[in-house]
């Protein structure tokens, strides 16, 4: 918007703001709310002038003022004119997609929908088609960071990776972090940090249907919970416990009960962390790993009664008193053990076991082609095996199995590129994969 409009309070902003939100009924009838007749089209150059006035040509802007994208379109107007064909919000769509929806608004509401910005750009007098060859709306195209799901069946066969639907009708869910875990009813619970930095939840039921994404309420009365990292653990009683690192760097705990309600966020002391992982044990305990701000790996246990044991440094290999870690993962097994994966500061992937009695096996390097992985996931299987996913530096996704005997199957390339990986072992012996594509 113009400098003058930026200085005005909401009530004094150009009339375009009110009309764009309240004239939808007239727009639906093809009527302009302005005295002058509506314009039908405008060239890209003219739309660029409007965008310069509205947003200084920032097509991905979201300042929190209720208007989005280069042309500062109200969310409800975007939806009413078909914008969700492309993205949930205008600023998440491409420049071309925003202009195509703006063309529809222009035809319905006239150039006055952009107030002084439309007038100064000559929007009412430019009748050129901005994209003469674009007679059909561009189909949504997947991009890096979109969430994909696949299943490794108990017999070792794989389904293809398929994208998850997005939030609010978007074609894809795009995010920076993810987590997945199974619950006893055959569902998987999924967390994702969206491009807005907020934490969202969805569930995939045993029949293959999805619940749809819902944002998580924030802490201390905040509308949303912004997360740097998250983990989720499905419990034997049907609940799912959630760990997250908030935007303040602190560690928080939440629970999603079996009936779908949420417990609410509670800080876990004053500790801060860079990475987090969590796993459920058969007795109802929750085990949590973090990489602290000092780069060391720490372990904690939350008992079934809700009592925290406290953070303890995980001993390193040999005589090292601590373990410096990059990517981390943890899985609970049916015998009460938990298995850990961590990338050491030498770039190798290491495996460890915390036995049911609280003792540790010690670190051993996982041999094979995967070095310096950027993301790790591990899950326990009903037969005592554990399955593993890893994202390499070239964004390849590899799978491995540690058999109950202690032997390793070896790394195999899944053929699907990723940035982040998640993995959930199911009661039928299958494993569900969640990846953010590269």
C-alpha positions as CSV (number, residue, x, y, z in Angstrom):
1,X,0.0,0.0,0.0
2,X,1.1,3.6,-0.4
3,X,3.1,5.4,2.2
4,X,0.1,7.5,3.1
5,X,-2.0,4.4,3.6
6,X,0.7,2.9,5.8
7,X,0.5,5.8,8.1
8,X,-3.3,5.7,8.5
9,X,-5.0,3.7,11.2
10,X,-7.2,0.8,10.1
11,X,-10.4,2.8,10.2
12,X,-8.9,5.5,7.9
13,X,-7.3,3.3,5.2
14,X,-8.6,3.5,1.7
15,X,-12.1,2.3,1.1
16,X,-10.8,-0.6,-0.9
17,X,-10.2,-2.4,2.3
18,X,-13.8,-2.4,3.3
19,X,-15.1,-3.1,-0.1
20,X,-12.8,-6.0,-0.8
21,X,-14.2,-7.7,2.3
22,X,-17.9,-6.8,2.2
23,X,-18.8,-6.7,-1.5
24,X,-18.6,-10.4,-2.2
25,X,-22.3,-10.8,-2.9
26,X,-22.2,-8.1,-5.5
27,X,-19.0,-9.5,-6.9
28,X,-20.6,-12.9,-7.2
29,X,-23.3,-11.3,-9.4
30,X,-20.6,-9.7,-11.6
31,X,-21.5,-6.2,-10.2
32,X,-19.0,-3.5,-9.4
33,X,-19.4,-1.7,-6.1
34,X,-17.9,1.4,-7.7
35,X,-19.7,4.0,-9.7
36,X,-17.4,3.6,-12.7
37,X,-17.8,0.3,-14.5
38,X,-15.4,-2.5,-13.7
39,X,-12.3,-3.1,-15.7
40,X,-11.9,-6.5,-17.2
41,X,-8.2,-7.1,-17.4
42,X,-4.8,-5.4,-16.9
43,X,-1.3,-6.1,-18.1
44,X,1.4,-7.5,-15.9
45,X,3.2,-4.2,-16.0
46,X,0.1,-2.5,-14.5
47,X,-0.3,-5.1,-11.9
48,X,3.4,-4.5,-11.0
49,X,2.6,-0.8,-10.4
50,X,-0.3,-1.8,-8.1
51,X,1.9,-4.2,-6.3
52,X,4.6,-1.6,-5.9
53,X,2.1,0.8,-4.3
54,X,0.6,-1.9,-2.1
55,X,3.6,-3.9,-1.0
56,X,6.7,-2.6,-2.7
57,X,6.4,-5.6,-5.0
58,X,6.8,-8.1,-2.2
59,X,4.7,-11.0,-3.6
60,X,5.2,-13.2,-0.5
61,X,4.5,-10.5,2.2
62,X,2.5,-11.3,5.3
63,X,2.7,-8.5,7.8
64,X,-0.2,-9.8,10.0
65,X,-2.5,-6.9,8.9
66,X,-5.1,-9.3,7.4
67,X,-4.0,-8.7,3.8
68,X,-1.6,-10.9,1.9
69,X,0.7,-11.0,-1.0
70,X,1.9,-8.4,-3.6
71,X,-1.6,-7.1,-4.2
72,X,-2.7,-7.2,-0.5
73,X,-5.8,-9.3,-1.0
74,X,-8.1,-10.1,2.0
75,X,-8.2,-13.8,2.8
76,X,-12.0,-14.1,2.5
77,X,-11.8,-12.3,-0.9
78,X,-9.1,-14.7,-2.0
79,X,-11.3,-17.7,-1.1
80,X,-14.4,-16.2,-2.7
81,X,-12.7,-15.7,-6.1
82,X,-11.1,-19.2,-6.2
83,X,-7.7,-18.5,-4.8
84,X,-7.6,-21.7,-2.8
85,X,-7.2,-23.5,-6.2
86,X,-3.6,-22.3,-5.9
87,X,-2.8,-21.9,-2.1
88,X,-4.5,-21.3,1.2
89,X,-3.3,-17.7,1.3
90,X,-2.4,-15.2,-1.4
91,X,1.2,-14.8,-0.2
92,X,1.8,-18.5,-0.6
93,X,0.8,-18.4,-4.3
94,X,3.1,-17.4,-7.2
95,X,3.0,-13.9,-8.6
96,X,1.1,-15.2,-11.7
97,X,-1.5,-17.0,-9.6
98,X,-2.1,-13.9,-7.5
99,X,-2.6,-11.8,-10.6
100,X,-5.0,-14.4,-12.1
101,X,-7.2,-14.1,-9.0
102,X,-6.8,-10.3,-9.0
103,X,-8.1,-10.4,-12.5
104,X,-11.3,-12.0,-11.2
105,X,-11.6,-9.5,-8.4
106,X,-11.0,-6.7,-10.9
107,X,-13.8,-8.0,-13.2
108,X,-16.2,-8.3,-10.2
109,X,-15.4,-5.2,-8.1
110,X,-13.6,-2.8,-10.4
111,X,-10.3,-1.0,-10.1
112,X,-11.6,0.7,-7.0
113,X,-11.0,-2.5,-5.0
114,X,-7.4,-1.2,-4.9
115,X,-8.3,2.4,-4.0
116,X,-5.6,5.0,-4.7
117,X,-3.1,2.3,-5.7
118,X,-5.3,1.1,-8.5
119,X,-6.0,4.7,-9.6
120,X,-2.4,5.7,-9.7
121,X,-1.5,2.6,-11.7
122,X,-4.2,3.3,-14.3
123,X,-5.8,-0.1,-13.5
124,X,-9.2,1.0,-14.8
125,X,-7.9,1.9,-18.2
126,X,-5.6,-1.0,-19.0
127,X,-7.7,-3.8,-20.7
128,X,-4.7,-6.0,-21.7
129,X,-4.8,-9.8,-20.9
130,X,-1.8,-10.3,-18.5
131,X,-1.3,-13.9,-19.6
132,X,-2.8,-14.4,-23.0
133,X,-2.0,-18.1,-23.1
134,X,-3.3,-18.8,-19.6
135,X,-6.8,-19.8,-20.5
136,X,-6.9,-22.5,-17.7
137,X,-5.8,-21.9,-14.1
138,X,-2.4,-23.4,-13.5
139,X,-2.6,-26.7,-11.6
140,X,-0.8,-26.6,-8.2
141,X,2.8,-27.8,-8.4
142,X,4.6,-29.5,-5.6
143,X,7.8,-28.0,-4.3
144,X,10.6,-28.6,-1.9
145,X,9.3,-28.9,1.7
146,X,5.9,-30.5,0.8
147,X,5.0,-33.5,3.0
148,X,4.8,-36.9,1.4
149,X,3.7,-40.3,2.9
150,X,4.4,-43.9,2.0
151,X,4.1,-47.3,3.5
152,X,6.6,-50.2,3.7
153,X,4.4,-53.3,4.0
154,X,5.3,-56.1,6.3
155,X,6.4,-58.2,3.3
156,X,9.0,-55.5,2.3
157,X,7.1,-54.0,-0.6
158,X,6.6,-50.2,-0.8
159,X,3.7,-48.0,-1.8
160,X,4.5,-44.9,-3.8
161,X,5.0,-41.6,-2.0
162,X,1.9,-39.4,-2.1
163,X,1.6,-35.8,-1.0
164,X,-0.5,-34.8,2.0
165,X,-3.2,-32.2,1.4
166,X,-2.5,-28.8,2.8
167,X,-4.2,-26.7,5.5
168,X,-7.3,-24.7,4.6
169,X,-7.8,-26.3,1.2
170,X,-4.3,-25.9,-0.1
171,X,-3.1,-28.7,-2.4
172,X,0.1,-29.4,-0.4
173,X,1.3,-29.0,3.2
174,X,4.7,-27.3,3.1
175,X,6.8,-27.2,6.2
176,X,10.2,-27.1,7.8
177,X,9.9,-29.8,10.5
178,X,7.8,-33.0,11.0
179,X,7.1,-35.9,13.3
180,X,5.0,-39.0,13.1
181,X,4.0,-41.8,15.5
182,X,1.5,-44.7,15.6
183,X,-1.3,-45.2,18.1
184,X,-2.8,-48.7,19.0
185,X,-6.0,-48.1,16.9
186,X,-3.9,-48.3,13.7
187,X,-3.8,-44.5,13.2
188,X,-0.7,-42.4,12.9
189,X,-0.5,-39.0,14.5
190,X,1.5,-36.4,12.5
191,X,2.9,-33.0,13.4
192,X,4.3,-30.4,11.1
193,X,5.7,-26.9,11.4
194,X,4.2,-24.9,8.6
195,X,5.7,-22.1,6.6
196,X,4.2,-19.7,9.0
197,X,6.3,-21.2,11.8
198,X,3.2,-22.6,13.6
199,X,2.7,-26.2,14.7
200,X,-0.1,-28.2,13.0
201,X,-1.6,-31.7,13.7
202,X,-3.3,-34.3,11.4
203,X,-4.0,-38.0,11.8
204,X,-4.2,-40.8,9.2
205,X,-6.8,-43.4,10.2
206,X,-6.6,-47.1,9.7
207,X,-8.8,-46.9,6.7
208,X,-6.4,-44.5,5.0
209,X,-8.4,-41.3,5.4
210,X,-6.9,-38.2,6.9
211,X,-8.4,-35.9,9.6
212,X,-7.1,-32.7,8.0
213,X,-4.6,-30.2,9.5
214,X,-5.5,-28.2,12.5
215,X,-3.2,-25.6,14.2
216,X,-2.3,-26.2,17.8
217,X,-3.2,-23.6,20.4
218,X,-0.4,-21.6,21.8
219,X,1.1,-21.4,25.3
220,X,0.0,-18.9,27.9
221,X,-3.0,-17.7,25.9
222,X,-1.3,-17.3,22.6
223,X,-3.4,-18.1,19.6
224,X,-0.9,-20.5,18.0
225,X,2.2,-22.4,19.0
226,X,5.3,-21.6,17.0
227,X,7.8,-24.4,17.0
228,X,11.4,-24.8,16.0
229,X,11.3,-28.6,16.3
230,X,8.8,-31.2,17.5
231,X,8.4,-34.9,18.4
232,X,5.4,-37.1,19.0
233,X,5.1,-40.5,20.7
234,X,2.0,-42.7,20.5
235,X,1.3,-44.3,23.9
236,X,-0.2,-47.7,24.6
237,X,-3.3,-46.2,26.1
238,X,-4.2,-44.4,22.9
239,X,-2.9,-41.0,23.9
240,X,0.0,-39.2,22.1
241,X,2.5,-37.2,23.9
242,X,4.1,-34.2,22.2
243,X,7.4,-32.5,22.8
244,X,8.4,-29.2,21.1
245,X,11.0,-26.5,21.1
246,X,9.3,-23.2,21.1
247,X,10.4,-20.0,19.4
248,X,12.0,-19.0,22.7
249,X,14.2,-22.1,22.5
250,X,12.6,-23.7,25.6
251,X,11.2,-27.2,25.8
252,X,7.5,-27.8,26.1
253,X,5.3,-30.8,26.7
254,X,1.7,-31.5,25.5
255,X,-0.6,-34.5,25.2
256,X,-3.3,-35.4,22.7
257,X,-5.8,-37.6,24.5
258,X,-7.4,-40.6,22.8
259,X,-10.7,-38.7,22.5
260,X,-9.0,-36.0,20.4
261,X,-8.8,-33.3,23.1
262,X,-5.5,-31.6,24.1
263,X,-4.0,-31.2,27.5
264,X,-2.2,-27.9,26.8
265,X,1.4,-26.9,26.9
266,X,3.7,-27.0,29.9
267,X,7.3,-25.9,30.0
268,X,9.8,-28.6,31.0
269,X,12.0,-26.5,33.3
270,X,14.2,-23.8,32.0
271,X,16.3,-25.9,29.6
272,X,16.7,-24.9,26.0
273,X,17.5,-27.2,23.1
274,X,18.4,-27.3,19.4
275,X,16.9,-30.7,18.5
276,X,14.4,-33.0,20.2
277,X,13.2,-36.6,19.8
278,X,10.7,-38.7,21.9
279,X,9.6,-42.3,22.3
280,X,7.0,-44.2,24.3
281,X,7.7,-47.3,26.4
282,X,5.2,-50.1,27.1
283,X,4.9,-49.1,30.8
284,X,3.6,-45.6,29.9
285,X,6.9,-43.8,30.4
286,X,8.1,-41.2,27.8
287,X,11.8,-41.0,26.9
288,X,13.1,-37.7,25.5
289,X,16.4,-36.8,23.8
290,X,17.6,-33.3,23.2
291,X,20.7,-31.7,21.7
292,X,21.3,-28.8,24.1
293,X,22.6,-25.4,23.2
294,X,26.1,-26.7,24.1
295,X,25.8,-29.4,21.3
296,X,25.7,-32.2,23.8
297,X,23.1,-35.0,23.9
298,X,20.9,-35.3,26.9
299,X,18.2,-37.8,28.0
300,X,15.2,-37.4,30.2
301,X,12.3,-39.7,31.3
302,X,8.7,-38.7,32.1
303,X,7.1,-41.4,34.1
304,X,3.5,-42.5,33.6
305,X,2.6,-40.5,36.6
306,X,3.9,-37.3,34.9
307,X,7.1,-36.9,36.9
308,X,10.3,-35.9,35.1
309,X,13.5,-37.7,36.0
310,X,15.7,-34.7,34.9
311,X,18.2,-34.1,32.1
312,X,21.3,-36.2,32.1
313,X,24.2,-36.1,29.6
314,X,24.5,-39.2,27.5
315,X,28.0,-40.5,27.8
316,X,30.1,-40.4,24.6
317,X,32.2,-43.2,23.1
318,X,35.4,-44.4,24.7
319,X,36.5,-42.1,27.5
320,X,34.3,-39.2,26.4
321,X,32.0,-37.9,29.1
322,X,29.5,-36.4,26.6
323,X,28.3,-37.1,23.1
324,X,28.3,-34.2,20.7
325,X,25.3,-34.8,18.3
326,X,23.8,-33.5,15.1
327,X,20.6,-35.3,14.0
328,X,19.0,-37.6,16.6
329,X,16.2,-40.1,16.9
330,X,14.9,-42.5,19.5
331,X,12.4,-45.5,19.5
332,X,10.8,-47.5,22.2
333,X,10.7,-51.3,21.9
334,X,8.3,-53.9,23.3
335,X,10.8,-55.3,25.7
336,X,11.2,-51.9,27.5
337,X,14.5,-51.0,25.8
338,X,14.9,-47.8,23.7
339,X,17.2,-47.5,20.7
340,X,18.9,-44.3,19.9
341,X,20.5,-42.9,16.7
342,X,22.7,-39.8,16.6
343,X,25.1,-38.2,14.2
344,X,28.5,-37.6,15.8
345,X,30.8,-34.7,15.2
346,X,32.8,-37.0,12.9
347,X,29.8,-37.3,10.6
348,X,29.2,-40.9,11.3
349,X,25.8,-42.3,12.4
350,X,25.9,-44.1,15.8
351,X,23.5,-46.5,17.5
352,X,23.0,-47.0,21.2
353,X,20.5,-48.9,23.5
354,X,19.1,-47.8,26.8
355,X,18.0,-51.0,28.4
356,X,14.8,-51.4,30.3
357,X,16.8,-51.4,33.6
358,X,18.3,-48.0,32.8
359,X,21.8,-49.2,31.8
360,X,23.4,-48.3,28.5
361,X,24.9,-50.6,25.8
362,X,27.2,-47.9,24.4
363,X,27.7,-46.3,21.0
364,X,28.5,-48.3,17.9
365,X,28.9,-46.9,14.4
366,X,26.3,-47.9,11.8
367,X,28.2,-49.0,8.8
368,X,27.4,-48.3,5.2
369,X,27.0,-45.6,2.6
370,X,25.2,-43.0,4.7
371,X,27.5,-40.4,6.2
372,X,26.7,-37.1,7.8
373,X,22.9,-37.5,7.5
374,X,20.9,-34.4,7.9
375,X,17.8,-36.1,9.3
376,X,17.3,-39.5,11.1
377,X,14.2,-41.5,12.1
378,X,13.9,-44.9,14.0
379,X,10.9,-46.9,15.0
380,X,10.4,-50.2,16.9
381,X,8.6,-53.1,15.2
382,X,6.4,-55.7,16.9
383,X,8.9,-58.5,16.1
384,X,11.7,-56.7,17.9
385,X,13.4,-55.2,14.8
386,X,13.9,-51.5,14.4
387,X,13.6,-49.7,11.1
388,X,15.5,-46.6,10.1
389,X,15.3,-43.7,7.6
390,X,18.1,-41.2,6.9
391,X,18.4,-38.2,4.7
392,X,21.9,-37.8,3.2
393,X,23.7,-34.6,2.3
394,X,22.6,-35.0,-1.4
395,X,18.9,-35.3,-0.1
396,X,18.6,-39.0,-0.9
397,X,16.5,-41.0,1.4
398,X,17.9,-44.3,2.7
399,X,16.2,-47.2,4.7
400,X,17.8,-49.7,7.0
401,X,16.8,-52.4,9.4
402,X,18.4,-53.5,12.7
403,X,17.1,-57.0,13.3
404,X,16.2,-58.2,16.8
405,X,19.3,-60.4,16.6
406,X,21.5,-57.2,16.4
407,X,22.5,-57.6,12.8
408,X,21.9,-54.9,10.2
409,X,20.3,-55.3,6.8
410,X,22.2,-52.5,5.2
411,X,21.3,-49.2,3.6
412,X,19.0,-49.1,0.6
413,X,18.0,-46.0,-1.4
414,X,14.2,-45.5,-1.4
415,X,14.5,-43.4,-4.7
416,X,12.7,-40.5,-3.1
417,X,14.5,-37.3,-2.2
418,X,13.9,-35.6,1.1
419,X,14.9,-32.9,3.5
420,X,13.5,-34.4,6.7
421,X,12.2,-37.9,7.5
422,X,9.9,-39.5,10.0
423,X,8.9,-43.2,10.6
424,X,6.2,-45.0,12.5
425,X,6.1,-48.8,13.1
426,X,2.6,-50.3,13.0
427,X,1.1,-53.2,14.8
428,X,0.6,-55.2,11.6
429,X,4.4,-55.1,10.9
430,X,4.2,-52.3,8.3
431,X,6.0,-49.0,8.7
432,X,4.6,-45.6,7.6
433,X,7.1,-43.0,6.2
434,X,6.7,-39.2,6.4
435,X,9.2,-37.1,4.4
436,X,9.5,-33.5,3.4
437,X,10.6,-33.6,-0.3
438,X,13.6,-31.9,-1.6
